[in-house]
């Protein structure tokens, strides 16, 4: 196994369902508007940093900026200048939280320009590069860029190119449906080959899907490019999760065991929707029991 890094869980679902906070459009970056919100973010990240220290693992401090890009900012009423300032503040907060802890990578989190499950407007690679370059430029003080919940290859190519513009390595994390294919219908193998041919990132991850949705498709040489997983707690499909009115926290111990059984050489592990520090603790115990 590679040098292992933990990251956090499902930040938006924890803050909404467990902390009772209002996150319009699932936008956690709005909490950076004031000290009370910023303190809520500090409390959120604290147990994950502690887990990494307890297990002697590195930590990827992913900024709470999944929604902090122009389309979503406009819908939330932020100006370009305000958006840029909040992205920069997110990186500063991660640096603050990481102070004194060894092996911390600050990652600038970039999310999709459209719905993370069912995008209605698909961008070309050039359009995606232009769109995401705005946010990536304001995250340029991070150690790398991570695109979370990518649903089709062209947008992933655009993010990778935008990161290259500012000289940062990039990680692409695709989401999949219950059949292991991207929401676009493309297979993971095909999507990774397409992105690698156009703008190869440092590596790939899979997020916002339960391991039962993708474990059966992890065959072939291409899987060596997949080095991270941030799985959902629930086995429900994206469509079912969209309709759910209560949080499905699944079984943390089972989730950890499924991570350990994946045929992947993992370097980054954490959670996505429905997961919290209990799930990440179970994953850490399964992968790094010492």
C-alpha positions as CSV (number, residue, x, y, z in Angstrom):
1,X,0.0,0.0,0.0
2,X,1.1,3.5,-0.8
3,X,1.7,6.1,2.0
4,X,-1.9,6.5,3.2
5,X,-3.7,9.8,3.8
6,X,-7.0,10.2,5.4
7,X,-9.4,13.0,4.4
8,X,-12.8,14.0,5.8
9,X,-16.3,12.6,5.3
10,X,-19.5,14.0,3.8
11,X,-19.1,17.6,4.9
12,X,-22.4,18.9,3.6
13,X,-24.5,16.0,5.0
14,X,-22.8,16.2,8.4
15,X,-23.4,20.0,8.7
16,X,-27.0,19.8,7.5
17,X,-28.3,16.6,9.2
18,X,-26.0,16.3,12.2
19,X,-25.3,20.0,13.0
20,X,-28.6,21.4,11.8
21,X,-27.0,24.1,9.7
22,X,-28.6,25.7,6.7
23,X,-26.4,25.2,3.6
24,X,-28.3,26.7,0.6
25,X,-27.5,24.8,-2.6
26,X,-25.3,22.4,-0.5
27,X,-22.8,25.2,-0.3
28,X,-20.5,24.8,2.8
29,X,-18.3,27.7,1.7
30,X,-21.0,30.2,2.8
31,X,-20.0,29.4,6.4
32,X,-16.8,31.3,5.8
33,X,-18.9,34.5,5.8
34,X,-18.6,34.9,9.5
35,X,-16.8,33.7,12.6
36,X,-19.6,31.5,13.8
37,X,-19.7,29.6,10.5
38,X,-15.9,29.4,10.4
39,X,-15.9,28.0,13.9
40,X,-18.4,25.3,12.8
41,X,-16.0,24.3,10.1
42,X,-13.1,24.1,12.6
43,X,-15.2,21.8,14.7
44,X,-16.1,19.7,11.7
45,X,-12.5,19.1,10.6
46,X,-11.0,18.5,14.1
47,X,-12.0,14.8,14.6
48,X,-10.6,13.9,11.1
49,X,-7.2,15.5,11.8
50,X,-7.2,13.7,15.2
51,X,-7.9,10.4,13.5
52,X,-5.0,10.9,11.1
53,X,-2.7,11.7,14.0
54,X,-3.9,8.7,16.0
55,X,-3.2,6.3,13.2
56,X,0.0,7.9,12.1
57,X,-1.4,8.8,8.7
58,X,-1.2,11.9,6.5
59,X,-4.2,14.1,6.0
60,X,-5.7,15.8,2.9
61,X,-7.3,19.0,4.1
62,X,-9.9,19.4,1.4
63,X,-11.3,23.0,1.3
64,X,-15.1,23.4,1.8
65,X,-15.4,24.9,-1.6
66,X,-17.2,22.2,-3.7
67,X,-19.9,24.8,-4.6
68,X,-17.6,27.9,-4.7
69,X,-17.6,28.4,-8.4
70,X,-19.2,31.2,-10.5
71,X,-22.5,29.5,-11.4
72,X,-23.4,28.6,-7.9
73,X,-22.0,31.9,-6.4
74,X,-24.2,33.9,-8.7
75,X,-27.2,31.9,-7.6
76,X,-26.3,32.6,-4.0
77,X,-25.8,36.3,-4.6
78,X,-22.0,36.6,-4.3
79,X,-19.9,38.9,-6.5
80,X,-16.8,37.6,-8.2
81,X,-14.6,39.5,-5.7
82,X,-16.5,38.0,-2.8
83,X,-16.2,34.5,-4.3
84,X,-12.5,34.9,-4.8
85,X,-12.0,36.1,-1.2
86,X,-13.9,33.1,0.2
87,X,-11.9,30.6,-1.8
88,X,-8.7,32.2,-0.6
89,X,-10.0,32.2,3.0
90,X,-10.8,28.5,2.7
91,X,-7.2,27.7,1.9
92,X,-6.0,29.9,4.8
93,X,-8.4,28.0,7.1
94,X,-6.9,24.6,6.1
95,X,-3.4,26.0,6.6
96,X,-4.5,27.1,10.1
97,X,-6.0,23.8,11.0
98,X,-3.0,21.9,9.7
99,X,-0.5,23.9,11.7
100,X,1.7,21.6,13.8
101,X,0.5,18.4,12.2
102,X,2.8,16.4,10.0
103,X,2.1,15.3,6.4
104,X,-0.9,17.5,5.6
105,X,-1.8,18.3,2.0
106,X,-4.1,21.3,1.5
107,X,-6.3,20.5,-1.5
108,X,-8.4,23.1,-3.3
109,X,-11.8,21.4,-3.8
110,X,-13.6,22.1,-7.1
111,X,-17.1,20.8,-7.8
112,X,-19.1,20.3,-10.9
113,X,-20.6,23.3,-12.8
114,X,-24.0,21.6,-12.8
115,X,-25.9,19.0,-10.8
116,X,-23.5,16.4,-9.3
117,X,-25.9,13.5,-10.2
118,X,-27.8,14.6,-13.3
119,X,-26.1,17.4,-15.2
120,X,-28.3,19.1,-17.7
121,X,-25.8,21.4,-19.3
122,X,-22.6,19.7,-20.5
123,X,-19.5,21.8,-21.1
124,X,-16.9,21.1,-23.7
125,X,-13.3,20.7,-22.4
126,X,-12.5,24.3,-23.5
127,X,-15.7,25.7,-21.8
128,X,-14.9,23.7,-18.6
129,X,-11.4,25.0,-18.5
130,X,-12.6,28.6,-18.9
131,X,-15.3,28.1,-16.3
132,X,-13.2,26.4,-13.6
133,X,-10.1,28.6,-14.2
134,X,-11.9,31.3,-12.2
135,X,-12.1,29.3,-9.0
136,X,-8.8,27.5,-9.5
137,X,-7.0,30.8,-9.7
138,X,-8.3,31.8,-6.3
139,X,-7.2,28.4,-4.9
140,X,-3.7,28.7,-6.2
141,X,-2.1,28.8,-2.7
142,X,-3.3,25.2,-2.1
143,X,-0.9,22.3,-2.6
144,X,-3.1,20.8,-5.3
145,X,-6.6,20.9,-6.9
146,X,-9.1,18.1,-6.5
147,X,-12.2,17.9,-8.7
148,X,-14.9,16.1,-6.7
149,X,-18.0,14.4,-8.2
150,X,-17.1,14.8,-11.8
151,X,-19.8,13.3,-14.0
152,X,-18.3,13.3,-17.5
153,X,-14.8,13.4,-19.0
154,X,-14.9,16.8,-20.7
155,X,-15.4,18.7,-17.5
156,X,-12.6,16.7,-15.8
157,X,-10.3,17.7,-18.7
158,X,-11.1,21.3,-18.2
159,X,-10.4,21.3,-14.5
160,X,-7.1,19.5,-15.1
161,X,-6.1,22.1,-17.7
162,X,-7.1,24.9,-15.3
163,X,-4.9,23.5,-12.6
164,X,-2.0,23.2,-14.9
165,X,-2.4,26.9,-15.7
166,X,-1.5,27.8,-12.1
167,X,1.1,25.1,-11.8
168,X,-0.7,22.8,-9.4
169,X,-1.1,19.1,-9.6
170,X,-4.7,17.9,-10.1
171,X,-6.7,14.9,-8.8
172,X,-9.9,13.9,-10.7
173,X,-12.6,12.2,-8.7
174,X,-15.4,10.7,-10.7
175,X,-18.8,9.6,-9.4
176,X,-20.7,6.6,-10.7
177,X,-24.1,5.1,-10.8
178,X,-25.1,1.7,-9.4
179,X,-23.8,0.0,-12.5
180,X,-20.3,1.5,-12.1
181,X,-20.7,3.9,-15.0
182,X,-20.5,7.7,-14.9
183,X,-23.8,9.5,-15.0
184,X,-22.9,10.2,-18.7
185,X,-23.1,6.5,-19.3
186,X,-19.3,6.3,-20.0
187,X,-17.3,3.6,-18.2
188,X,-14.7,4.5,-15.7
189,X,-12.0,2.9,-17.9
190,X,-13.1,5.0,-21.0
191,X,-13.4,8.2,-19.0
192,X,-9.9,7.8,-17.5
193,X,-8.4,7.0,-20.9
194,X,-10.0,10.1,-22.4
195,X,-8.8,12.4,-19.7
196,X,-5.4,10.9,-19.6
197,X,-5.0,11.5,-23.3
198,X,-6.0,15.1,-23.1
199,X,-4.7,16.4,-19.7
200,X,-3.5,13.7,-17.4
201,X,-4.0,14.5,-13.7
202,X,-1.8,13.1,-11.0
203,X,-4.3,10.4,-10.2
204,X,-8.0,9.6,-10.0
205,X,-10.5,8.9,-7.3
206,X,-14.0,7.6,-7.0
207,X,-16.6,9.4,-4.8
208,X,-20.3,9.7,-4.0
209,X,-21.1,6.1,-4.6
210,X,-21.1,3.0,-2.4
211,X,-18.3,0.4,-3.0
212,X,-21.0,-2.1,-4.1
213,X,-21.7,0.2,-7.0
214,X,-18.2,0.1,-8.5
215,X,-16.2,-2.8,-7.0
216,X,-17.1,-5.2,-9.8
217,X,-15.8,-2.9,-12.5
218,X,-12.3,-2.5,-11.0
219,X,-10.5,-4.8,-13.5
220,X,-7.8,-4.0,-16.0
221,X,-4.5,-2.0,-16.1
222,X,-6.4,1.3,-15.8
223,X,-7.2,0.7,-12.1
224,X,-3.6,1.6,-11.2
225,X,-4.6,5.2,-11.9
226,X,-7.3,5.1,-9.2
227,X,-5.6,5.9,-5.9
228,X,-8.4,7.3,-3.8
229,X,-12.0,6.6,-2.7
230,X,-14.6,8.7,-0.9
231,X,-17.6,6.5,-0.8
232,X,-21.2,7.1,0.3
233,X,-22.4,5.5,3.5
234,X,-25.6,4.4,1.8
235,X,-26.1,1.7,-0.9
236,X,-29.0,3.8,-2.4
237,X,-28.7,5.1,-5.9
238,X,-28.3,8.8,-6.7
239,X,-31.9,9.0,-7.6
240,X,-33.0,7.4,-4.4
241,X,-30.7,9.7,-2.3
242,X,-32.2,12.7,-4.1
243,X,-35.7,11.6,-2.8
244,X,-34.6,10.7,0.7
245,X,-35.8,12.8,3.6
246,X,-33.6,11.2,6.2
247,X,-29.9,10.6,6.3
248,X,-28.9,7.0,5.6
249,X,-25.7,6.4,7.6
250,X,-25.2,2.8,6.6
251,X,-22.8,0.5,8.5
252,X,-19.4,2.1,9.2
253,X,-17.7,-1.2,10.0
254,X,-19.0,-2.8,6.7
255,X,-17.8,0.2,4.8
256,X,-14.3,-0.1,6.2
257,X,-14.2,-3.7,5.3
258,X,-15.3,-3.0,1.8
259,X,-12.5,-0.4,1.4
260,X,-10.0,-3.0,2.6
261,X,-11.3,-5.5,0.0
262,X,-11.0,-3.1,-3.0
263,X,-8.4,-4.1,-5.6
264,X,-6.8,-0.7,-5.4
265,X,-3.5,0.7,-4.2
266,X,-5.0,3.5,-2.2
267,X,-3.3,6.7,-1.1
268,X,-6.3,8.8,-0.1
269,X,-9.4,7.6,1.7
270,X,-12.4,9.3,3.3
271,X,-16.1,9.5,2.9
272,X,-18.8,11.3,1.0
273,X,-22.6,11.7,1.5
274,X,-23.9,10.2,4.8
275,X,-20.4,9.6,6.3
276,X,-18.9,11.2,9.3
277,X,-15.8,10.7,11.5
278,X,-17.2,7.2,12.6
279,X,-17.0,6.0,9.0
280,X,-13.6,7.4,8.4
281,X,-12.4,5.9,11.7
282,X,-13.7,2.5,10.6
283,X,-11.9,2.9,7.2
284,X,-8.7,3.9,9.0
285,X,-8.9,0.8,11.3
286,X,-9.5,-1.5,8.3
287,X,-6.6,-0.1,6.3
288,X,-4.1,0.9,9.0
289,X,-5.0,-1.1,12.1
290,X,-1.7,-0.3,13.8
